[in-house]
Amino acid sequence: MHFTQSAGLVGMTSEIHKRRHSDSRLSWLLRGVTFLKFGYDPANVFSPGPHNELGFVTGRSCEVFWP
């Protein structure tokens, strides 16, 4: 259910996508940025909740960047 609205589209360069699989720090950095920008934390790592059924922190608005 996490990618149904974007049809699975993830916006990152191919180089970062390749490095993400071999560098766990990069994955955590990307997860942290996603939480700060969108309030998305499906694993409850950055926020104890409450979260909606899609993993977004309840009450947080989405900040759109790079339109």
Jmol script that loads the backbone (N, CA, C; Angstrom):
load data "model"
ATOM      1  N   MET A   1       0.817  -1.213   0.000  1.00  0.00           N
ATOM      2  CA  MET A   1       0.000   0.000   0.000  1.00  0.00           C
ATOM      3  C   MET A   1       0.852   1.266   0.000  1.00  0.00           C
ATOM      4  N   HIS A   2       2.150   1.130   0.186  1.00  0.00           N
ATOM      5  CA  HIS A   2       2.975   2.327   0.323  1.00  0.00           C
ATOM      6  C   HIS A   2       3.219   3.054  -0.991  1.00  0.00           C
ATOM      7  N   PHE A   3       3.156   2.359  -2.109  1.00  0.00           N
ATOM      8  CA  PHE A   3       3.484   2.998  -3.374  1.00  0.00           C
ATOM      9  C   PHE A   3       2.320   3.029  -4.350  1.00  0.00           C
ATOM     10  N   THR A   4       1.114   2.814  -3.891  1.00  0.00           N
ATOM     11  CA  THR A   4      -0.017   2.764  -4.808  1.00  0.00           C
ATOM     12  C   THR A   4      -0.303   4.118  -5.444  1.00  0.00           C
ATOM     13  N   GLN A   5      -0.121   5.201  -4.730  1.00  0.00           N
ATOM     14  CA  GLN A   5      -0.415   6.514  -5.283  1.00  0.00           C
ATOM     15  C   GLN A   5       0.636   6.974  -6.278  1.00  0.00           C
ATOM     16  N   SER A   6       1.860   6.493  -6.172  1.00  0.00           N
ATOM     17  CA  SER A   6       2.920   6.906  -7.085  1.00  0.00           C
ATOM     18  C   SER A   6       3.244   5.836  -8.114  1.00  0.00           C
ATOM     19  N   ALA A   7       2.494   4.764  -8.128  1.00  0.00           N
ATOM     20  CA  ALA A   7       2.695   3.648  -9.062  1.00  0.00           C
ATOM     21  C   ALA A   7       4.105   3.078  -8.951  1.00  0.00           C
ATOM     22  N   GLY A   8       4.684   3.113  -7.755  1.00  0.00           N
ATOM     23  CA  GLY A   8       6.005   2.538  -7.540  1.00  0.00           C
ATOM     24  C   GLY A   8       7.150   3.457  -7.913  1.00  0.00           C
ATOM     25  N   LEU A   9       6.869   4.689  -8.309  1.00  0.00           N
ATOM     26  CA  LEU A   9       7.912   5.619  -8.728  1.00  0.00           C
ATOM     27  C   LEU A   9       8.706   6.105  -7.525  1.00  0.00           C
ATOM     28  N   VAL A  10      10.019   5.989  -7.613  1.00  0.00           N
ATOM     29  CA  VAL A  10      10.909   6.500  -6.577  1.00  0.00           C
ATOM     30  C   VAL A  10      11.898   7.423  -7.266  1.00  0.00           C
ATOM     31  N   GLY A  11      12.005   8.653  -6.797  1.00  0.00           N
ATOM     32  CA  GLY A  11      12.870   9.631  -7.441  1.00  0.00           C
ATOM     33  C   GLY A  11      14.264   9.667  -6.839  1.00  0.00           C
ATOM     34  N   MET A  12      15.177   8.922  -7.426  1.00  0.00           N
ATOM     35  CA  MET A  12      16.584   8.992  -7.032  1.00  0.00           C
ATOM     36  C   MET A  12      17.416   8.602  -8.243  1.00  0.00           C
ATOM     37  N   THR A  13      18.634   9.083  -8.273  1.00  0.00           N
ATOM     38  CA  THR A  13      19.506   8.765  -9.403  1.00  0.00           C
ATOM     39  C   THR A  13      19.890   7.294  -9.369  1.00  0.00           C
ATOM     40  N   SER A  14      20.273   6.757 -10.506  1.00  0.00           N
ATOM     41  CA  SER A  14      20.654   5.341 -10.566  1.00  0.00           C
ATOM     42  C   SER A  14      21.895   5.062  -9.724  1.00  0.00           C
ATOM     43  N   GLU A  15      22.809   6.026  -9.643  1.00  0.00           N
ATOM     44  CA  GLU A  15      24.020   5.843  -8.828  1.00  0.00           C
ATOM     45  C   GLU A  15      23.676   5.697  -7.345  1.00  0.00           C
ATOM     46  N   ILE A  16      22.798   6.548  -6.844  1.00  0.00           N
ATOM     47  CA  ILE A  16      22.381   6.447  -5.443  1.00  0.00           C
ATOM     48  C   ILE A  16      21.618   5.146  -5.221  1.00  0.00           C
ATOM     49  N   HIS A  17      20.779   4.775  -6.169  1.00  0.00           N
ATOM     50  CA  HIS A  17      20.027   3.530  -6.037  1.00  0.00           C
ATOM     51  C   HIS A  17      20.975   2.329  -5.934  1.00  0.00           C
ATOM     52  N   LYS A  18      22.018   2.305  -6.736  1.00  0.00           N
ATOM     53  CA  LYS A  18      23.000   1.218  -6.682  1.00  0.00           C
ATOM     54  C   LYS A  18      23.771   1.224  -5.361  1.00  0.00           C
ATOM     55  N   ARG A  19      24.206   2.400  -4.911  1.00  0.00           N
ATOM     56  CA  ARG A  19      24.991   2.504  -3.674  1.00  0.00           C
ATOM     57  C   ARG A  19      24.158   2.188  -2.441  1.00  0.00           C
ATOM     58  N   ARG A  20      22.863   2.452  -2.509  1.00  0.00           N
ATOM     59  CA  ARG A  20      21.984   2.226  -1.355  1.00  0.00           C
ATOM     60  C   ARG A  20      21.999   0.771  -0.929  1.00  0.00           C
ATOM     61  N   HIS A  21      22.138  -0.135  -1.884  1.00  0.00           N
ATOM     62  CA  HIS A  21      22.133  -1.563  -1.564  1.00  0.00           C
ATOM     63  C   HIS A  21      23.418  -2.014  -0.870  1.00  0.00           C
ATOM     64  N   SER A  22      24.503  -1.281  -1.056  1.00  0.00           N
ATOM     65  CA  SER A  22      25.773  -1.681  -0.453  1.00  0.00           C
ATOM     66  C   SER A  22      26.177  -0.824   0.749  1.00  0.00           C
ATOM     67  N   ASP A  23      25.474   0.260   1.008  1.00  0.00           N
ATOM     68  CA  ASP A  23      25.832   1.165   2.106  1.00  0.00           C
ATOM     69  C   ASP A  23      24.590   1.433   2.961  1.00  0.00           C
ATOM     70  N   SER A  24      24.508   0.770   4.096  1.00  0.00           N
ATOM     71  CA  SER A  24      23.317   0.913   4.941  1.00  0.00           C
ATOM     72  C   SER A  24      23.172   2.332   5.490  1.00  0.00           C
ATOM     73  N   ARG A  25      24.275   3.066   5.621  1.00  0.00           N
ATOM     74  CA  ARG A  25      24.182   4.455   6.107  1.00  0.00           C
ATOM     75  C   ARG A  25      23.407   5.318   5.123  1.00  0.00           C
ATOM     76  N   LEU A  26      23.604   5.069   3.828  1.00  0.00           N
ATOM     77  CA  LEU A  26      22.873   5.824   2.820  1.00  0.00           C
ATOM     78  C   LEU A  26      21.382   5.519   2.897  1.00  0.00           C
ATOM     79  N   SER A  27      21.039   4.264   3.124  1.00  0.00           N
ATOM     80  CA  SER A  27      19.626   3.901   3.277  1.00  0.00           C
ATOM     81  C   SER A  27      18.999   4.620   4.458  1.00  0.00           C
ATOM     82  N   TRP A  28      19.715   4.683   5.573  1.00  0.00           N
ATOM     83  CA  TRP A  28      19.185   5.370   6.746  1.00  0.00           C
ATOM     84  C   TRP A  28      19.076   6.869   6.512  1.00  0.00           C
ATOM     85  N   LEU A  29      20.033   7.443   5.783  1.00  0.00           N
ATOM     86  CA  LEU A  29      19.959   8.861   5.443  1.00  0.00           C
ATOM     87  C   LEU A  29      18.716   9.139   4.604  1.00  0.00           C
ATOM     88  N   LEU A  30      18.467   8.299   3.604  1.00  0.00           N
ATOM     89  CA  LEU A  30      17.282   8.478   2.761  1.00  0.00           C
ATOM     90  C   LEU A  30      15.997   8.305   3.558  1.00  0.00           C
ATOM     91  N   ARG A  31      15.971   7.350   4.469  1.00  0.00           N
ATOM     92  CA  ARG A  31      14.789   7.178   5.326  1.00  0.00           C
ATOM     93  C   ARG A  31      14.567   8.402   6.206  1.00  0.00           C
ATOM     94  N   GLY A  32      15.664   8.961   6.741  1.00  0.00           N
ATOM     95  CA  GLY A  32      15.555  10.148   7.589  1.00  0.00           C
ATOM     96  C   GLY A  32      15.044  11.359   6.840  1.00  0.00           C
ATOM     97  N   VAL A  33      15.542  11.568   5.627  1.00  0.00           N
ATOM     98  CA  VAL A  33      15.070  12.689   4.811  1.00  0.00           C
ATOM     99  C   VAL A  33      13.598  12.514   4.474  1.00  0.00           C
ATOM    100  N   THR A  34      13.209  11.291   4.159  1.00  0.00           N
ATOM    101  CA  THR A  34      11.809  11.014   3.854  1.00  0.00           C
ATOM    102  C   THR A  34      10.922  11.320   5.054  1.00  0.00           C
ATOM    103  N   PHE A  35      11.391  10.985   6.254  1.00  0.00           N
ATOM    104  CA  PHE A  35      10.612  11.291   7.456  1.00  0.00           C
ATOM    105  C   PHE A  35      10.515  12.800   7.667  1.00  0.00           C
ATOM    106  N   LEU A  36      11.631  13.509   7.530  1.00  0.00           N
ATOM    107  CA  LEU A  36      11.615  14.955   7.758  1.00  0.00           C
ATOM    108  C   LEU A  36      10.757  15.686   6.731  1.00  0.00           C
ATOM    109  N   LYS A  37      10.827  15.289   5.488  1.00  0.00           N
ATOM    110  CA  LYS A  37      10.087  15.983   4.438  1.00  0.00           C
ATOM    111  C   LYS A  37       8.613  15.609   4.370  1.00  0.00           C
ATOM    112  N   PHE A  38       8.317  14.320   4.577  1.00  0.00           N
ATOM    113  CA  PHE A  38       6.955  13.849   4.347  1.00  0.00           C
ATOM    114  C   PHE A  38       6.266  13.258   5.573  1.00  0.00           C
ATOM    115  N   GLY A  39       7.000  13.039   6.668  1.00  0.00           N
ATOM    116  CA  GLY A  39       6.392  12.403   7.830  1.00  0.00           C
ATOM    117  C   GLY A  39       6.146  10.923   7.607  1.00  0.00           C
ATOM    118  N   TYR A  40       6.925  10.310   6.708  1.00  0.00           N
ATOM    119  CA  TYR A  40       6.734   8.899   6.363  1.00  0.00           C
ATOM    120  C   TYR A  40       7.665   8.031   7.203  1.00  0.00           C
ATOM    121  N   ASP A  41       7.084   7.178   8.023  1.00  0.00           N
ATOM    122  CA  ASP A  41       7.862   6.327   8.934  1.00  0.00           C
ATOM    123  C   ASP A  41       7.093   5.033   9.199  1.00  0.00           C
ATOM    124  N   PRO A  42       6.969   4.159   8.186  1.00  0.00           N
ATOM    125  CA  PRO A  42       6.155   2.953   8.365  1.00  0.00           C
ATOM    126  C   PRO A  42       6.708   1.980   9.389  1.00  0.00           C
ATOM    127  N   ALA A  43       8.004   2.040   9.700  1.00  0.00           N
ATOM    128  CA  ALA A  43       8.601   1.123  10.668  1.00  0.00           C
ATOM    129  C   ALA A  43       8.650   1.712  12.078  1.00  0.00           C
ATOM    130  N   ASN A  44       8.098   2.911  12.277  1.00  0.00           N
ATOM    131  CA  ASN A  44       8.086   3.597  13.583  1.00  0.00           C
ATOM    132  C   ASN A  44       9.487   3.756  14.156  1.00  0.00           C
ATOM    133  N   VAL A  45      10.453   4.104  13.315  1.00  0.00           N
ATOM    134  CA  VAL A  45      11.835   4.278  13.741  1.00  0.00           C
ATOM    135  C   VAL A  45      12.091   5.696  14.234  1.00  0.00           C
ATOM    136  N   PHE A  46      11.559   6.680  13.521  1.00  0.00           N
ATOM    137  CA  PHE A  46      11.833   8.077  13.841  1.00  0.00           C
ATOM    138  C   PHE A  46      10.753   8.716  14.700  1.00  0.00           C
ATOM    139  N   SER A  47       9.602   8.106  14.767  1.00  0.00           N
ATOM    140  CA  SER A  47       8.489   8.654  15.526  1.00  0.00           C
ATOM    141  C   SER A  47       7.682   7.505  16.118  1.00  0.00           C
ATOM    142  N   PRO A  48       7.304   7.606  17.389  1.00  0.00           N
ATOM    143  CA  PRO A  48       6.539   6.523  18.001  1.00  0.00           C
ATOM    144  C   PRO A  48       5.092   6.460  17.517  1.00  0.00           C
ATOM    145  N   GLY A  49       4.654   7.445  16.762  1.00  0.00           N
ATOM    146  CA  GLY A  49       3.294   7.410  16.239  1.00  0.00           C
ATOM    147  C   GLY A  49       2.451   8.509  16.822  1.00  0.00           C
ATOM    148  N   PRO A  50       1.187   8.522  16.572  1.00  0.00           N
ATOM    149  CA  PRO A  50       0.435   7.540  15.784  1.00  0.00           C
ATOM    150  C   PRO A  50       0.672   7.735  14.296  1.00  0.00           C
ATOM    151  N   HIS A  51       0.527   6.651  13.557  1.00  0.00           N
ATOM    152  CA  HIS A  51       0.697   6.642  12.116  1.00  0.00           C
ATOM    153  C   HIS A  51      -0.607   6.176  11.463  1.00  0.00           C
ATOM    154  N   ASN A  52      -0.823   6.637  10.229  1.00  0.00           N
ATOM    155  CA  ASN A  52      -1.998   6.130   9.522  1.00  0.00           C
ATOM    156  C   ASN A  52      -1.672   4.779   8.889  1.00  0.00           C
ATOM    157  N   GLU A  53      -2.613   4.204   8.170  1.00  0.00           N
ATOM    158  CA  GLU A  53      -2.428   2.858   7.626  1.00  0.00           C
ATOM    159  C   GLU A  53      -1.357   2.791   6.539  1.00  0.00           C
ATOM    160  N   LEU A  54      -0.918   3.936   6.015  1.00  0.00           N
ATOM    161  CA  LEU A  54       0.120   3.950   4.988  1.00  0.00           C
ATOM    162  C   LEU A  54       1.509   4.249   5.540  1.00  0.00           C
ATOM    163  N   GLY A  55       1.618   4.531   6.840  1.00  0.00           N
ATOM    164  CA  GLY A  55       2.921   4.768   7.442  1.00  0.00           C
ATOM    165  C   GLY A  55       3.279   6.221   7.653  1.00  0.00           C
ATOM    166  N   PHE A  56       2.349   7.128   7.369  1.00  0.00           N
ATOM    167  CA  PHE A  56       2.613   8.548   7.576  1.00  0.00           C
ATOM    168  C   PHE A  56       2.212   8.947   8.992  1.00  0.00           C
ATOM    169  N   VAL A  57       2.980   9.849   9.597  1.00  0.00           N
ATOM    170  CA  VAL A  57       2.672  10.333  10.936  1.00  0.00           C
ATOM    171  C   VAL A  57       1.365  11.118  10.865  1.00  0.00           C
ATOM    172  N   THR A  58       0.439  10.780  11.719  1.00  0.00           N
ATOM    173  CA  THR A  58      -0.863  11.426  11.738  1.00  0.00           C
ATOM    174  C   THR A  58      -0.710  12.902  12.083  1.00  0.00           C
ATOM    175  N   GLY A  59      -1.363  13.755  11.297  1.00  0.00           N
ATOM    176  CA  GLY A  59      -1.346  15.184  11.552  1.00  0.00           C
ATOM    177  C   GLY A  59      -0.244  15.950  10.856  1.00  0.00           C
ATOM    178  N   ARG A  60       0.697  15.268  10.242  1.00  0.00           N
ATOM    179  CA  ARG A  60       1.777  15.950   9.522  1.00  0.00           C
ATOM    180  C   ARG A  60       1.331  16.247   8.102  1.00  0.00           C
ATOM    181  N   SER A  61       1.656  17.423   7.641  1.00  0.00           N
ATOM    182  CA  SER A  61       1.359  17.732   6.251  1.00  0.00           C
ATOM    183  C   SER A  61       2.582  17.429   5.392  1.00  0.00           C
ATOM    184  N   CYS A  62       2.349  17.150   4.154  1.00  0.00           N
ATOM    185  CA  CYS A  62       3.419  16.802   3.222  1.00  0.00           C
ATOM    186  C   CYS A  62       4.070  18.092   2.720  1.00  0.00           C
ATOM    187  N   GLU A  63       5.391  18.142   2.736  1.00  0.00           N
ATOM    188  CA  GLU A  63       6.114  19.287   2.181  1.00  0.00           C
ATOM    189  C   GLU A  63       6.618  18.902   0.795  1.00  0.00           C
ATOM    190  N   VAL A  64       6.114  19.602  -0.211  1.00  0.00           N
ATOM    191  CA  VAL A  64       6.509  19.306  -1.595  1.00  0.00           C
ATOM    192  C   VAL A  64       7.758  20.096  -1.920  1.00  0.00           C
ATOM    193  N   PHE A  65       8.753  19.427  -2.470  1.00  0.00           N
ATOM    194  CA  PHE A  65       9.970  20.105  -2.904  1.00  0.00           C
ATOM    195  C   PHE A  65      10.365  19.563  -4.268  1.00  0.00           C
ATOM    196  N   TRP A  66      11.148  20.277  -4.975  1.00  0.00           N
ATOM    197  CA  TRP A  66      11.554  19.957  -6.353  1.00  0.00           C
ATOM    198  C   TRP A  66      10.335  19.720  -7.234  1.00  0.00           C
ATOM    199  N   PRO A  67       9.478  20.744  -7.359  1.00  0.00           N
ATOM    200  CA  PRO A  67       8.261  20.568  -8.164  1.00  0.00           C
ATOM    201  C   PRO A  67       8.569  20.372  -9.636  1.00  0.00           C
TER     202      PRO A  67
END
end "model"
wireframe off; spacefill off
backbone 0.3
color backbone group
